[in-house]
């Protein structure tokens, strides 16, 4: 019988390494960002928006009208900081409202 000489690795560390090695970590962060949107912008703003996609650190958000687009544009830096804080990672670099 073959013996292994490696120390045991905590399951959390092993799974995190597997996710990174397979390249799934970016997709997981995207999903988390979508789930955290309502918390980051608040219920009223969330009802007036639709998340479309995240591409190369840019979050694309559709708004119900130009008034909301303008309002959210002024809050953009705060929203980016909030999402990244909730994600515990500097993932979102920009938000494109349209």
C-alpha positions in Angstrom: 0.0 0.0 0.0 1.2 3.5 -0.9 1.7 6.0 1.9 1.2 9.8 1.4 3.7 12.1 3.1 1.7 15.3 2.6 0.0 17.1 5.5 -3.8 17.2 5.4 -5.1 20.4 3.8 -8.3 22.0 5.1 -11.3 21.3 2.8 -11.9 25.1 2.4 -8.3 25.6 1.1 -8.5 22.6 -1.2 -11.7 23.8 -2.7 -10.5 27.4 -3.1 -7.3 26.1 -4.9 -9.4 23.8 -7.1 -11.8 26.7 -8.1 -8.8 28.9 -8.9 -7.0 26.2 -10.9 -10.0 25.4 -13.0 -10.6 29.1 -13.6 -14.0 29.3 -12.0 -13.2 32.0 -9.4 -14.1 34.8 -11.8 -17.5 33.3 -12.6 -18.2 32.9 -8.9 -17.3 36.5 -8.2 -19.6 37.6 -11.0 -22.5 35.6 -9.5 -21.8 37.0 -6.0 -21.8 40.6 -7.4 -25.2 40.0 -9.0 -26.5 38.7 -5.7 -25.1 41.6 -3.7 -26.5 44.3 -6.1 -29.7 44.9 -4.1 -27.7 45.3 -0.9 -25.2 47.6 -2.4 -27.6 50.0 -4.1 -30.7 49.7 -1.9 -34.2 48.4 -2.7 -35.5 51.4 -4.6 -32.5 51.7 -6.9 -32.5 47.9 -7.4 -36.1 48.0 -8.6 -35.2 50.6 -11.2 -32.2 48.7 -12.7 -31.5 45.4 -14.4 -28.0 43.9 -14.2 -26.9 42.7 -17.7 -23.4 41.4 -17.5 -19.9 41.8 -16.0 -17.1 42.0 -18.5 -13.5 42.7 -17.7 -14.4 44.4 -14.4 -17.2 46.5 -15.9 -20.7 46.0 -14.6 -23.3 46.8 -17.3 -26.6 48.0 -15.8 -29.8 48.8 -17.6 -31.9 51.6 -16.0 -35.7 52.2 -16.4 -35.1 55.8 -17.7 -32.6 58.6 -18.1 -33.4 60.2 -14.7 -32.4 57.0 -12.8 -29.4 56.6 -15.1 -28.2 60.1 -14.1 -28.9 59.5 -10.4 -27.0 56.2 -10.3 -24.1 57.7 -12.3 -23.6 60.2 -9.5 -23.5 57.3 -7.0 -21.2 55.2 -9.2 -18.0 55.4 -7.1 -19.9 54.7 -3.9 -21.7 51.7 -5.5 -18.4 50.3 -6.7 -16.8 50.6 -3.3 -19.8 49.0 -1.6 -19.9 46.0 -4.0 -16.1 45.4 -3.7 -16.3 45.7 0.1 -19.1 43.1 0.2 -17.1 40.9 -2.2 -14.0 41.4 -0.1 -12.1 41.9 -3.4 -11.4 44.7 -5.8 -13.4 43.1 -8.6 -15.7 45.8 -10.1 -13.7 48.6 -11.7 -16.4 50.5 -13.5 -20.2 50.6 -14.0 -21.8 51.4 -17.3 -25.4 52.6 -17.0 -27.6 52.6 -20.1 
